[in-house]
Amino acid sequence: MPGNSNLLGGMATGLGSPPKSGWARLVPELLVNDIGTSVEFWCDHLGFAIAYSRPEEAFAYLERPERAQIMLSQRSGKWETAPLERPYGRGAMFQLYVASIEPVQRSLERAGWPLYAGPREVWREVGDRQAGQREIFVLDPDGYLVMIAHDLGERPAKTLV
């Protein structure tokens, strides 16, 4: 795995430990073209940290303090159920809720990484109220769509007169 030994600790086995916040009940595993590039993007720009990695398998388990978790695995053909073409993840969007989107947005801007959409403020009907959030959208190095958002609270739903 040229180019990613520093990110994943060389060729050692099972580096790190289980996620600090415990195991999430649903954790997506994304197949990626280059594990080093993907780990760098998710950690340096989206604020994740490596909980543990298996460098010999080109695999990393990432987490954020808010309990968001994701697995990255370099493509090997093993779990590819159909031909995989870029952009990956067509039809799926990953939503990441953070305390504030501004640090993530600034990191992306400094790196020259374009936003797919946003920033924007949206209010959505949720039962008898509206829930608000500020959000940005970005494509990761393999084309997976990620929405990063922070909560703006709730307000009464607008009533039709």
C-alpha positions as CSV (number, residue, x, y, z in Angstrom):
1,M,0.0,0.0,0.0
2,P,2.3,2.8,-1.1
3,G,1.6,6.2,0.2
4,N,-0.5,5.3,3.2
5,S,1.9,3.6,5.6
6,N,2.2,6.7,7.9
7,L,-1.6,7.1,8.0
8,L,-2.2,3.5,9.0
9,G,1.0,2.7,10.9
10,G,3.0,0.7,8.4
11,M,2.3,-3.0,8.1
12,A,1.6,-3.7,11.8
13,T,-1.6,-5.7,12.6
14,G,-4.6,-4.4,14.4
15,L,-3.4,-0.9,15.5
16,G,-5.6,1.1,17.9
17,S,-8.6,0.1,19.9
18,P,-12.4,-0.1,19.8
19,P,-14.2,3.2,19.4
20,K,-14.1,5.4,22.5
21,S,-17.8,5.9,22.4
22,G,-18.7,2.2,22.0
23,W,-19.8,0.4,18.9
24,A,-22.5,2.1,16.8
25,R,-25.4,-0.1,15.8
26,L,-25.1,0.7,12.1
27,V,-21.7,1.5,10.6
28,P,-21.3,1.9,6.8
29,E,-18.1,0.4,5.2
30,L,-17.1,2.3,2.1
31,L,-14.9,0.7,-0.6
32,V,-12.3,3.2,-1.7
33,N,-9.6,3.3,-4.4
34,D,-6.8,4.6,-2.1
35,I,-7.0,4.1,1.6
36,G,-4.5,6.8,2.4
37,T,-6.2,9.5,0.4
38,S,-9.6,8.5,1.9
39,V,-8.3,8.4,5.5
40,E,-6.7,11.8,5.0
41,F,-9.9,13.3,3.7
42,W,-12.2,11.9,6.4
43,C,-9.7,12.7,9.2
44,D,-8.2,16.0,8.1
45,H,-11.3,17.6,6.6
46,L,-14.3,15.9,8.3
47,G,-12.8,15.6,11.7
48,F,-12.7,11.8,12.2
49,A,-9.9,10.0,13.9
50,I,-8.7,6.4,13.4
51,A,-10.1,4.2,16.2
52,Y,-8.2,1.2,14.8
53,S,-6.7,0.0,11.5
54,R,-5.6,-3.2,9.9
55,P,-2.9,-1.9,7.5
56,E,-2.3,-5.3,5.9
57,E,-5.9,-5.3,4.8
58,A,-5.9,-1.6,3.9
59,F,-8.7,-1.0,6.4
60,A,-9.5,1.8,8.9
61,Y,-12.3,2.2,11.4
62,L,-12.9,5.9,12.0
63,E,-14.9,7.8,14.7
64,R,-15.9,11.3,15.7
65,P,-16.6,12.5,19.3
66,E,-20.3,12.8,18.4
67,R,-20.3,8.9,18.1
68,A,-20.3,9.0,14.3
69,Q,-18.4,6.0,12.9
70,I,-17.4,4.8,9.4
71,M,-15.2,2.1,8.0
72,L,-13.0,2.6,5.0
73,S,-11.6,-0.4,3.0
74,Q,-9.5,-0.3,-0.1
75,R,-11.0,-2.1,-3.0
76,S,-9.9,-5.7,-3.4
77,G,-12.8,-7.2,-5.3
78,K,-13.9,-9.3,-2.3
79,W,-17.1,-7.5,-1.4
80,E,-18.0,-6.0,-4.8
81,T,-21.4,-7.4,-5.7
82,A,-21.5,-5.7,-9.1
83,P,-19.1,-3.6,-11.2
84,L,-18.1,-0.5,-9.2
85,E,-17.8,2.7,-11.2
86,R,-17.0,6.2,-10.1
87,P,-18.7,8.1,-8.5
88,Y,-19.2,5.4,-5.9
89,G,-22.2,5.5,-3.6
90,R,-24.7,6.6,-6.3
91,G,-28.1,6.7,-4.7
92,A,-26.7,7.0,-1.1
93,M,-26.0,10.0,1.0
94,F,-24.2,9.9,4.3
95,Q,-25.4,12.4,6.9
96,L,-22.9,13.6,9.5
97,Y,-24.2,15.8,12.4
98,V,-21.6,17.9,14.2
99,A,-21.6,20.7,16.8
100,S,-20.8,23.2,14.1
101,I,-20.2,22.9,10.3
102,E,-17.9,26.0,10.2
103,P,-14.7,24.2,11.1
104,V,-15.4,21.5,8.5
105,Q,-16.2,24.1,5.9
106,R,-13.1,26.1,6.7
107,S,-10.9,23.0,6.4
108,L,-12.4,22.1,3.0
109,E,-11.9,25.7,1.8
110,R,-8.3,25.8,2.9
111,A,-7.7,22.5,1.0
112,G,-9.4,23.9,-2.1
113,W,-12.0,21.1,-1.8
114,P,-15.2,22.2,-3.5
115,L,-18.6,22.0,-1.9
116,Y,-21.2,20.0,-3.8
117,A,-23.9,22.3,-2.3
118,G,-24.5,24.8,0.4
119,P,-24.0,26.2,2.9
120,R,-27.8,26.5,3.5
121,E,-30.3,26.7,6.3
122,V,-33.3,24.4,6.0
123,W,-36.4,23.8,8.1
124,R,-38.3,20.5,7.7
125,E,-41.7,19.4,9.0
126,V,-41.3,16.8,11.7
127,G,-44.7,16.0,13.1
128,D,-46.2,19.1,14.7
129,R,-43.0,21.1,14.5
130,Q,-40.2,22.1,12.3
131,A,-36.6,21.1,12.8
132,G,-33.8,23.3,11.5
133,Q,-30.3,22.7,10.4
134,R,-27.4,24.4,8.6
135,E,-25.8,22.1,6.1
136,I,-23.1,21.6,3.5
137,F,-22.6,18.8,1.0
138,V,-19.3,17.5,-0.3
139,L,-18.1,14.5,-2.4
140,D,-15.3,12.4,-0.8
141,P,-12.3,11.4,-3.0
142,D,-14.3,8.4,-4.4
143,G,-17.5,10.4,-5.0
144,Y,-19.5,9.4,-1.9
145,L,-21.9,12.2,-1.1
146,V,-21.6,13.5,2.5
147,M,-23.9,16.0,4.1
148,I,-22.4,17.7,7.2
149,A,-25.0,19.5,9.3
150,H,-25.5,21.2,12.7
151,D,-28.8,21.5,14.6
152,L,-30.6,24.9,14.7
153,G,-33.3,23.7,17.0
154,E,-37.1,23.4,16.6
155,R,-40.0,25.8,16.1
156,P,-43.7,25.4,15.8
157,A,-44.9,24.2,12.4
158,K,-46.5,26.8,10.2
159,T,-50.2,26.3,10.0
160,L,-52.2,26.8,6.9
161,V,-55.0,29.4,7.2
